[in-house]
Amino acid sequence: MPRFTTLLLILCCAPALAEPAPATLAALAQCAARSYDDYAAGMAAWEKDWAHSVAQARPELGEAAQLRADAQTLALKRDGLRIRYLAGQQPGALDLEETVAALRLFDWAPASEQALRHGQPDYAGLADQTEQAQRQAETQPRRDELEAYFEESFTGGSGAAVARQLNQILEQGNAALDACRREHPLPQQAPPAG
């Protein structure tokens, strides 16, 4: 085959057969991290509002609700820092094809933990604070009662409004992530030869 034809085939077809271009994957991952940050801010506000409404409706669960909201909000922030780290260092570790909430589902290696703890001063304190808040929420004596109330709050009369708020936050996050995918499309993978 003449060199020109070979070069033309490589330039034309190789991108479709190759892994996503690192620059494209990195740009998508960075955009997805920003989408997650907006989603996390909405979720944190929802957690705060939900804890307040629990304290109003069931004062005996107020402390447990606040501890749960604090733990959830800190975990959202911690995971945001982790997602931004992975977007910059290992964008392929993020599942960019699922929902914005699924961005939190990644393998977090001890080496990444150490790198982020040493490389970003705010992270270590936030990670430690998150662990402490989660322990407090998990050991709160009314935790099980709160979790049962949490489930009930989605099925009662006001539960529909609570579920709609939560769904709206997720839909907005997913719309932002979809916009990232349109702005930074990954090359289509070639089907396996067979």
C-alpha positions in Angstrom: 0.0 0.0 0.0 1.5 3.4 -0.9 2.6 5.5 2.0 0.1 8.3 1.2 -2.8 5.9 1.4 -1.5 4.4 4.7 -1.0 7.9 6.1 -4.5 8.9 5.0 -6.0 5.8 6.6 -4.2 6.4 9.8 -5.3 10.1 9.9 -8.9 9.2 8.9 -9.7 6.1 10.8 -7.2 5.7 13.7 -9.1 8.2 15.9 -12.2 6.1 15.7 -10.3 3.0 16.8 -8.2 4.6 19.5 -9.0 5.5 23.1 -10.6 8.9 23.6 -8.1 11.7 23.0 -6.6 12.7 26.4 -7.4 16.4 25.9 -11.0 15.6 25.0 -11.4 13.2 28.0 -9.8 15.7 30.3 -12.0 18.6 29.1 -15.1 16.4 29.6 -14.0 15.4 33.0 -13.3 19.0 34.1 -16.7 20.0 32.8 -18.3 17.1 34.6 -16.6 18.1 37.8 -18.1 21.6 37.5 -21.5 20.0 36.9 -21.0 17.8 40.0 -20.2 20.9 42.1 -23.5 22.6 41.1 -25.3 19.3 41.9 -23.6 19.0 45.2 -24.5 22.6 46.2 -28.2 21.8 45.4 -28.0 18.6 47.4 -26.4 20.3 50.3 -29.2 22.9 50.4 -31.8 20.2 50.1 -30.1 18.3 53.1 -30.2 21.5 55.2 -33.9 22.1 54.3 -34.9 18.5 55.0 -33.1 18.5 58.4 -34.9 21.7 59.3 -38.3 20.3 58.2 -37.6 17.2 60.3 -36.8 19.3 63.3 -40.1 21.1 62.8 -42.2 18.0 62.3 -40.5 15.6 64.7 -38.4 17.6 67.2 -37.1 14.4 68.8 -35.4 13.6 65.5 -33.9 17.1 65.0 -30.4 16.3 66.2 -30.2 13.1 64.3 -31.4 14.9 61.1 -28.9 17.7 61.6 -26.0 15.2 62.1 -27.2 13.3 58.9 -27.3 16.5 56.9 -23.9 17.6 58.1 -22.4 14.2 57.2 -24.0 14.2 53.8 -23.0 17.7 53.0 -19.4 17.1 54.1 -19.3 13.9 52.0 -20.6 15.8 49.0 -17.8 18.4 49.4 -15.1 15.8 50.0 -16.2 13.8 46.9 -16.2 17.0 44.9 -12.5 17.5 45.7 -11.9 13.9 44.8 -13.7 14.2 41.5 -11.8 17.4 40.6 -8.5 15.6 41.5 -9.4 12.6 39.3 -10.6 14.9 36.5 -7.2 16.5 36.5 -5.0 13.5 37.1 -7.0 10.4 36.0 -10.0 11.4 34.0 -10.5 7.9 32.8 -11.3 6.8 36.4 -14.6 8.8 36.3 -17.8 7.3 34.8 -18.7 10.1 32.5 -21.5 8.2 30.7 -23.9 7.9 33.7 -25.7 10.4 35.9 -24.2 13.3 37.7 -24.8 11.4 41.0 -22.9 8.4 39.6 -19.7 10.6 39.4 -19.3 9.8 43.1 -18.9 6.1 42.3 -15.2 5.7 41.6 -12.4 3.6 42.9 -10.5 5.7 45.4 -7.0 4.4 45.8 -4.8 5.0 48.8 -2.2 6.6 46.5 -4.8 9.2 45.3 -5.8 9.8 48.9 -2.2 10.5 49.9 -1.6 12.7 46.9 -4.6 14.8 47.5 -3.9 15.1 51.2 -0.4 16.4 50.5 -1.3 18.4 47.4 -4.4 20.3 48.6 -4.2 21.7 52.1 -8.0 22.0 52.6 -8.6 18.3 51.7 -7.1 16.6 54.7 -9.1 18.6 57.2 -12.3 18.1 55.2 -11.7 14.3 54.8 -11.1 13.9 58.5 -14.1 16.1 59.3 -16.3 14.0 57.0 -15.2 10.8 58.7 -16.0 12.2 62.1 -19.4 13.5 61.0 -20.3 10.2 59.5 -19.4 8.4 62.7 -21.5 10.8 64.7 -24.5 10.4 62.4 -24.1 6.6 62.3 -23.9 6.3 66.1 -26.7 8.7 66.9 -29.3 6.8 69.0 -32.2 7.9 66.9 -30.5 7.1 63.5 -32.7 4.1 62.7 -35.9 6.0 63.6 -34.7 8.9 61.4 -34.0 6.6 58.5 -37.5 5.2 58.7 -38.9 8.7 58.8 -36.7 9.6 55.8 -38.3 6.7 53.8 -41.8 7.8 55.0 -41.2 11.4 54.0 -41.1 10.3 50.4 -44.4 8.5 50.5 -46.7 10.8 52.6 -48.7 13.8 51.4 -45.7 16.1 51.6 -43.4 13.4 50.4 -44.3 14.1 46.8 -42.9 17.6 47.1 -39.8 16.3 48.8 -39.3 13.8 46.0 -39.9 16.4 43.3 -37.3 18.7 44.9 -34.7 15.9 44.9 -35.6 14.9 41.4 -35.3 18.4 40.2 -31.8 18.7 41.6 -30.8 15.5 39.9 -32.4 16.5 36.6 -30.5 19.9 36.6 -27.3 18.1 37.4 -27.9 15.6 34.6 -28.7 18.4 32.2 -25.5 20.1 33.0 -23.6 16.9 32.5 -25.3 16.2 29.2 -24.3 19.8 28.1 -20.7 18.8 28.9 -21.0 15.7 26.8 -22.3 17.8 23.8 -19.6 20.4 24.3 -16.8 17.8 24.7 -17.9 14.7 22.8 -15.8 11.6 23.1 -15.0 9.8 19.8 -17.2 6.8 19.2 -15.6 3.5 19.9 -15.3 1.2 17.0 -17.3 -2.1 17.5 -15.2 -5.1 18.3 -14.0 -7.0 15.2 -15.6 -10.3 15.0 
